[in-house]
Amino acid sequence: MWEDFTYYDNSHFTNETLQGHSVAIQISSYSGRFWPLGYQEFNLVRHITSSIIGYHAIRVIELLVVCAVLLALDRALNLRERVTLILVLLVTPSIVIIFSGLIYSEANVIAGFACLLWCVSRFQEAGKKRWAIGAVLFAQVVLYYKETAFLLVGGMAVGDMICRSFERYASQGRFLSFRDPKIQLDMVLIALVAVFLLYYRAAMYPIFGMGYGEQSKIPFAQVLLSDIRVDILAWVFVAVALVRFYLVARSRVNVWPLWDGLALAGVATFAAYLYLQMASGYYLAPIDFISVLYLGRIAFLGKRGLVHTARWVVVALIGIVILQDVSLSAFRVYEAKNTIHGKAEEGQAIALLYRTHPKKVKKLFFPYANAFDILEFGAYLNYLGVPIEQKGQGGAQRSVVELAGRSILTDGPCGYRTFICHPESEPRAGDLVVILPDDPKVANASVSGSAKVGAPLITYSPAPRIPEWMEVYVAPLHVISPEFAFTGLPPGWLCGSVVFWR
């Protein structure tokens, strides 16, 4: 509902796959990015469909696969308990974000990782080679969809080996047996991780740029605060996992090789994001996936051994986590749907005006939008048939529509696309002034009160409207917003318009 190709980074589709071009292999030594499989599934989809429903079908199928795997994965839990864990997972903000969007590679990572877990667990139970082969194949998928995924695969394999060493030493007084097929599979997974790291180093040589990492880095204290405000679940998981690791080391509780190894992978990945000083509402999706499975297993299997007070503590923690998850997920869906729908309505109104009266659409002026959002909106308009000015266009081509804005510093490409943006401080007569729903509206740069504002082409207000009495509760939820996580919601949040300038 209300979906279109107007969300962040959707220019991969409006400027590439929907134009008949394939998305390039995602390797960049300058920015330090190495996830070769990124968006490659859409290179297949483009040969089948160009509809937004068809594109989202990929995420729908992946989510159904994850739920199906979890329904049968942990046989120590009964069916009702497994269904409960699935429901908790489905309201976790990071999971909601990655499976309701098109550009989040974490969705592929989690779908592949769930299948990897399934194969490993079945191999450890049955010992059949087909499960080991499946584990190797899914590990490859996971590794090459996200740089940090090597910590998930390698951490789980190393953790499983360590746990099996403890288990073997406790029962036989000896450590690892490399003849054990389970250990051999762990070693194969570790070898795959080693190959990935070698490939990564070779692909980055000799530049080893960290542009993306440096751009995404924020102060460490801000990372901690953001992760607490967005993801209490991950912190509870880390705390419980560390306590359990200690108890296992002291032989106070029995070790769970697969599950404790999985927990080690989650803790390592969480520590990596803290070290990189990166925070976002969806970065911790793999940790949240592990958290739900691991904490759920501990809670359900250990509930009978808890004293009355401890049970109430556990219930209180679960209540806090679910309250936070439902609130943040609802906010994120509300904001994303209105952002997408508002931009789509504005874009379609401009495209219709261009088709009927092309001389009225000469230049679009963006008073508040940043260069990236101007670029993405321009790519969407170009996809709709509005010829946006691009670098390298010949003079014989038909007239093009210019993009201009206050946030633009110099004439040239708006970003990593060829669309051209022009720096201007004020609109001129005949311009269309575009205010996007997710603009960071600036009070001292207002254009709404100017006498030169003409008739509106279209106005957009968020739906459903948030009642005034709820605003005080909604405002703190901005921490999950992709645009306003660290700034708070601006005046006119999610309101947009396109007006003629006189």
N, C-alpha and C positions, 0 to 999 in steps of 0.2 A: 504494500500500500504506500502510495506517495513516493515511489522510487523513480529515479532517473539518473542520468550520467552527469550529475552536477556536484558530487561530493568531492572531497579533497583527493588529489592525484588521479581523478577520473580522466584526465587528459591522456593517460595511457590508452584509454579506449576511444575517446572522442577524436584524438589526433593520430591514433595508430590502428588498433584492431578494427574499429568501426569505419575506418577509411581504407581498409583492405591491406594494411601493413601489419607485420608481426612485431610484437614487443621484443626489443633486443635482449640478449643475455645480460643479466644483471651483475656485471663485474666492472668495477671502477677503481683503479689503483689510486686515482687522485682523491677520491672521497673515502677510500678504505672500505668500500662495500663489496661483499663477495657472497652473493646468494644467487647462483646461476639459474636456478629453477623459478625465480621470482616472476610471477605473472605468465609463465609459459603455458599454463592451462588455458588461458584465454586465446592463445594462438590457435588452439584446437577449436575452441568455442566459436571463433569468428567464422569458421567454415560451416557452422551448423545454424547459427542464429545471430541476429543483431538486436534482439529485444532485451530490455532490461530484465524481464522475467527469466529469459534463457541464461543470462549471465549469472543471476542470483541462484539459479538452479544448482550451480556448482557448490555453493555454500550450503544450500539446503541438503543436498546429498551427503556432503561431508558431515554435517551435524547429525543426520540420521545414522550414519556409520558409527560415529562416536557413541551415540546413545545405544545402538545395538551392541557394540563391544562392551560397554559398561554394564549392560543388562546381563551379560554372561561371564564377565571377567573374574570377579572375586567370588568364588563359590563358597567361601567361608561365611558369606552373608546370605540371608534369605532374600527372596524375590522382592518383598516389600521394602527391605532395607536398601537394596540396589536401586529400586525406583526412586526412593527418597533422595539418594545421592545424585541421581540424574536431575531431579527437580531443583535441588540446591545448585547444581552446576549451571542450569539453564537461567538462573537469575543472577549469577555472578557477573558483575559489570564487564570485566575484561572478556569473558566468553560472549556476552551479548554484543559487545563492540565488534569483535573479530568475525563473528558469523553473520552479522547483519550488514557488514560492509564488503566491498569487493577487493580492497587494496591491502588487506592485512594478511601477510604471509603466515602469521601465527595460526590462522585457521588450518592451513595445510600442515603446519608442524604438529598441531594437536591431533588432527585426523590421522596423520602418519604415525605419530607416537602411540596413539591408542591401539592401532593395528600392530605396531611393534610389540607393545606390552602383551597383547593377545597371543601373538606368535611365540614370544619367549615363555609365557606362562604355560602354553600348551606343550611346548617342547620340553619344559622341565617336568611336566606331568607324564607325557607319553613317550618322549624321546625319539619321535619320528623326524626324519630329516626334512620333510616338507615344511615343517614349522620352522626349522632353523633357516632354511632358504628364504621363507617369507620374512623372517626377522631381519636377515641381511638386506633384502630388497627395500623393506620399509625404513630401515636405518639410513640407507642411502637417500631416500626421499626426504627424510627429516633433516639430515645434515646439510643438504644443498638448498634448503628453503630459508634458512636463517643462520647467521654467523654464530650466534650463541647456542645453537642447537647441539653443537658438539659436546657441550657440558651435560646436556640431557642424556645423550646416548652413552658417552664415555663415563659420566658419573654413575649412571645406572649399572653399567658393566663392572666398573671398578668396585662400586658398593656391593654388588652381588658377590664378587670374588671375596671381598673382605668378610662379608657376613657368613659365607660358606666356610671360610677359614675358621672363624670363631665357632661355628656349629661343629665342624669336623674335629677341632681341637678339644671341645668340651666332651665329645663322645668317644674319640679315639686317641686323643693326646697328640695328634699330628695336624699339620696345617694343610695347605693346598695339595690336591692330587690333579696333576695336569692330564691325567687319563680320563677324568670325569668329563663327560660330554657337555655338561652345563658350564663348566669352567672353560672348555674349549670354545663354546659359543661366545662367552664373555670376551675371550681373547680375540676372536674374530671381530667383534664389535669394536674393541679397542684398536685393532689394526685399521679398521675403516676410519676411525677418528684420526689416527696418525696420518693416513693418506690424505684425508681432508685438509689437515693442517699444513702438510707439505704442499698440496695444490694451492692452498690459500697464499702461502708465502711466495710460491713461484708466480702466481697471478699478480701479486702486488709488487713484485720486484721490477725496477729498482726504486720505485717512488715511495711506496708505503705511506700514502697520504692518509690523514685522519680528519678530513674536512667534515664529514658527516658527524663523527663522534664529537669533535670540538664544537660544532654548531649545536648539538643536542645536549652538551654538558651544562649542568646547572650546579650552583653551590651545594656542597654535601648536606648541609643542614636543611636546605630546601628539599632535597631528595628524600631525606628521612621524614620530614613533615608531610610531604606529598604522599608518600607510600602509606603512612599511617592514616591519613584522611581519606585515601582512596581504597585501601586494601588491608583492613584489619585481619582478614582471613590469612594472608600470607605471613604476617607477623606471628599470629597464633601458631601457624604451622611450623615456622622456624623454631619457636620456643619449645613446642611439644617434641619436635624431632630431635633437638639437641638434648633434651632431658632423656628421651628414650635411648639415644646413642650412648649416653652416660650409663644408663641402667643396663644396657646390653653389655657394655665394656666391663661392668662390675658383676656380670652374670646374675643380675637381679630379675631380668625378664628374658624370655626366650626370643631368639633372633628370628626375624622374618626375612630371609635372604632377598627375595624379589622386592618386597615392599620397603624394607629398610634401605636397600640399594636405590630404589626409586626416590625415597626421601633424601638421600645424600645428593642425588642429581638435582632435586629441587632446591636444596639449601645452597649448592654450588652456583646454580643459575641466579638465585636471588642475590648472593654475594657479588656476582659479576656485575649485575646492574648497579649495585651500590658503588662498586669500584669505578665503573664507567661514569658514574654520576649522571645517570639517565633516568628520567621518570616520565611516565605517560599512563593513561588509563588502561592501555592494552598490553604494555610491555610484559607485565607479570602474568599473562594468560597461562603459559605453561606451568608456572608455579601454582597458580590457582587450581588448575586441573589436577595436579599432584596433591595439592592440599585437601581438596574435597575427598579424593579417594583415600588418602592416608589417615586424615583425621576422622573420616567417617568409619573406617575400619577400626580404629582405636576406640571410638565412642561406642559403636555397636557391640564389639566383642568384649569390651571392658565394662559395659554398663552394669552388669550384675555384681561386679566386685567393688563398686563404688559405695561409699558410705552416704548417708542421706545428705550431708552438707556438700560433699563433693558433687553429687548429682545436681544440686541447685546451682553450683558454680558453673558446671558444664552447660546446663540449660540457659543460664544467663549469657554465657559467651556465645552460644549458638544464636540466641535471640538478638544480640548486638550485631553479630555478623550478618544475619539475614536481614535485619532492619537496614543496615548500611547498604547491603547489596541491592535490595529491592528499590530503595530510594535513589541510589546513584544510577541504577540501570534504567529506571523510569525517566529520570532527568535526561540521560544521554539519548535515549530513544526519542523523547519529545523534541530535544534540540536538533538531533540529526534529521528527523523527518521534516521538521519545519524549515530547516536550512535547505534541504534538498528540494522540497516542494516549492518554497519561495523562489529559489533561483530558477527552477524550471519554469514557473509561471512568468517570471520576468523575462527570461530568455525567449520563451515562445511568443510573448507579446512583442518583443523587439523584432523577432524573425518575421512575424506576421506583418508588422508595419513595414519592414524592409521589402517584403514581397509585393505589398500593395502600393506603397509610396517610397521607393528606394531613396529619393532625394531628401527625405526627412531623416534618414539615418546616415549621417556623415561622420559623426564623432561621438564616442561615449566617454563621459567624464565621471570618474569615481572619486568623490571627495574624501572618503574614509578608508576604502579598501587597500590592503597591502598589495605589493607587486605579485605575490604568488596567487592570491585570490583573483586578481585581475586576469592573470594568465589563464587560470582554470576556467573562468567564466568566458573569456574570449575563445578558448578552445571549444567550449560547448556551443557558443553562438556560431562558430565556423562550421561545426558539425551540423547545425540546423540550417545552414545555407546562407548565413550572413558572412560575406567575405572579409575577414579581419586582416588588417595589414600585416604582412610578414616580411621577414628579411629575405632579400634575393628575388623579390617579385619584379618582373619586367614592366616597363612603362606601357606596353601594349595591352596589359590586362585591364579588365573592367575596374571601375572605381572601387576602392576598398574603404572599409570602416576603420577609423583610427581609435586607439585606446589611449586615454590620458588620465593622470591622477596626481594628487598631491604627494603621494608616497613615492613616486617615481623620481629618481635623482638625475638620470641622464637618458637621452634618446638611445634606444636600442632594445634588444630582446628583454622581455619582462622577467625571464628566468631561463630555464633550460630548454625552452621551446623557441621557435623562430618568430613568434608573434611580437610585434613592435609596440613599445609603450613610450609615451611622451610625457615629460615633466611639465605640469601646469599647476598653478596655484588656484586659479578660478576658472569656471566654465565660461564659454563664450556664447553669444546669441546663436541659436540653432542647435546647440549641443543637447544630447540626452544625458541628464544627470542620473546616475545609477547608484542607488543605495542598496547594498546586499544585506540579507537578513543577519549574516554573521559579521558585519562590519564592526570594528571597534570605534563606535561613534564618539567623536571628540566634541566636547561642549563648545570650545572656543573656535571651532572651525565649522560652525553650523551653516547650512545653506537653506534650511527649511524656512527660516523667517525672512529670507530675502524677497524684495519686491519683484525681482526678475524671475521668480519661479512661476512657470506657466502651468497649463493644464497637465494633470498626471496622465501618463499612458497606462499605468497600473500601480496599485498599492497593494501591499501584502501585510497581513497581520497574522500572528501565530494562532493556530487552532488546535485544541480548544483554548480559549482564553484562561489564563491563570487568575483566579479571584484574588483581590487585594489582600484578603486575610491570609492567603497562603504564601504570599511573596516572601515573608520573613523566614519561612521554612524552606522555600525553594532556593533562595539566594546562596546559602552555604554550599549547595550541591554543585556550584560552578567548578569545584575541584576536579570533576570528571570531564569537563569541557575540553575539546581539543584546542580551542582558541583562547579561552578565558580562565584556564585553570589557575593561573598565577596573578590574574589582574582583577577578577570579579566581573560580574555582568555589567555591560555598559547600558546607558539610557537607550531606549528603543530597541532592546534586545529582541532579535528575531523579526523585527519589522523591516520591511523593505519597500522600495518604490522606484519607479522610473518616471521622471518628469521632464517636460520640455523647458529649456532655458530661453528666456526672451532677451 
